[in-house]
Amino acid sequence: MKKNLFRLGLGAVLVTMLASCAKLGDMQPEYFAVNPNPLEVKAGKVEGTITATFPEKYFVKKAVIDVTPVLRYEGGEAVGETVTYQGEKVKGNDETIQYKAGGTASMNFSYNYVPAMANSVLTLRFKAIVGSKEVEIPDVDIAVGCLATSTLANATTVKPAFAKDNFVRDTKEVTEANIMFAIQRADVKTNDEFKALAKAEKDAAADSLRVIDGITLVSSASPDGGVELNEKLAAQRQKNTADFLKKQKSQAALDAQYIAQDWDGFQKLVQASSVKDKDLILRVLGSYADPETREKEIKNLSAAYTELASDILPALRRSHMELNVTLKGKTDEQILALAESKPDSLTVEELMFAAKLACQAGNKEASAKYTEQNALQNPNDWRTQNNLAAVNIAKGDVTASKNALNNSINNGGSNAAETNFNLALVSLAENDTEAAKGYFGKAAGVENLAEGQALLYLEEGDYAKAVSSFGNTTSNNAALAQLLTNNNDKAASILNNVEKKDATTYYLLAICASRASDDANVIANLKEAVALDNAYGQRMATDLEFAKYWANDDFKAIAK
């Protein structure tokens, strides 16, 4: 009897031990829910949440399970952060799952996106220990594929910023000459300055590219000797100088006037001089408006006045002449012809202007050619280097753009709004949104700043803000923002109005058609996209946007 009781007691203990050491079963895919599913790329990352629901009597009491989410793709895998769960009899700090009741737990995953992840599988890997024994649990696949639609954003399609030229077609030439007079005299005596002015007029008259606008003549007297005397003296000096010009056979239109007492000229000469009591003289000029009082007060400064009489006042007894000539610039046709045949004969401003003319005429190839030539001829001008970068951005050559922008910075363009805007576009092309923010902050005034910032929001995954910032912009990027906020019809409307459709335009139109189950337009637009860029043939074959067409014969004929 005692033996039987012993056996019964031993049996109860064994049942208890087996219950606590029960074997873990295989994990099942239905234990796990993934959000989002399918996975998707947002702000350059594949991120989401896995919710695990462990059934009743699965998670044995002494079990410890490490769970690692792994995103597998052709050529590699991305390993996420491991999370540990434990049974209720394990002494530890990890999340506990009850044996009888089961339980729910969640974990996050985040991977930096690489293009191969578009065709990927999210797998859970397990490492399990029950007591002191390791237990094998097979991997479980819980999500297949990754939507990469957001990666169709393209910074190089945003119009870059070109620095403006300072081109002036007609330039002004001014030749100056002074005829000086002795005190209280008005007789004119020629000098070398006047001879140079006369020669400049003669040369301009013989040059078909120069137009003589006229000569301005201002005769003056120094502010000493009284107002009435100086009024007559200055007028006589003006008349005598005008008569002298006529005798020298000047044909230029003459604009003549006189200043009885040149107090303004006097003040400027005093300010620029080192005469005694300079500050006191200037205070007198500021304190008295009446010319006679001014003259009296200044003459009271006897030592200073002696110096004024010898160094300052004689310079104000003069007739000042300016010959104004307009040099006619090259016509648009001449500039464009020289940009093609002899670009080295053009100035930096003329070449920049030639590039603008070509662009306005729709000849972007010529515009790019002139811009590249200008950067070569004038490497030390930040504008030519910035504009070369802009041309390379439009070509999609990010490396060449960076090199040109570095040259712009090294030649004074570091604070230029255009250079900073283009640096922001390059940063976005390299998925560096933080750097782009800083550059956009220094690009105030650039025409396309709002569109650039909208693209930044798009790249950051703030799709609603991107839609708002794009406003009425008609571009692939603006349409993509609408797609990513599920505004399919609006996206299609924008794309249909893109002026110059490229491969990406048609590919996005195909996505719109797929979401609308418009089979004919899916195929038609994919054909256009692949014809313009055969890289889309490979992309479409694994793009979940077209999963329901993968078995379609017309689809397979386009995919490569």
Secondary structure, 3 states (H helix, E strand, C coil): CHHHHHHHHHHHHHHHHHHHCCCCCCCCHHHEEEECCCEEEECCEEEEEEEEEECCCCCCCCEEEEEEEEEEECCEEEECCCEEEEECCCCCCCEEEECCCEEEEEEEEEEECCHHHHCEEEEEEEEEEECCEEECCCCEEEEECEECHHHHCCHHHCCCCCCCCCCCCCEEEEEEEEEECCCCCCCCCCCHHHHHHHHHHHHHHCCCCEEEEEEEEEEECCCCCCHHHHHHHHHHHHHHHHHHHHHCCCCCCEEEEEECCCHHHHHHHHHCCCCCCHHHHHHHHHHCCCHHHHHHHHHCCHHHHHHHHHHCHHHHCEEEEEEEEEECCCCHHHHHHHHHHCHHHCCHHHHHHHHHHHHHCCCHHHHHHHHHHHHHHCCCCHHHHHHHHHHHHHHCCHHHHHHHHHHHHHHHHCCCHHHHHHHHHHHHHCCCHHHHHHHHCCCCCCCCHHHHHHHHHHHHCCHHHHHHHHCCCCCHHHHHHHHHCCCHHHHHHHHHCCCCCCHHHHHHHHHHHHHCCCHHHHHHHHHHHHHHCCHHHHHHCCCHHHHHHCCCHHHHHHCC
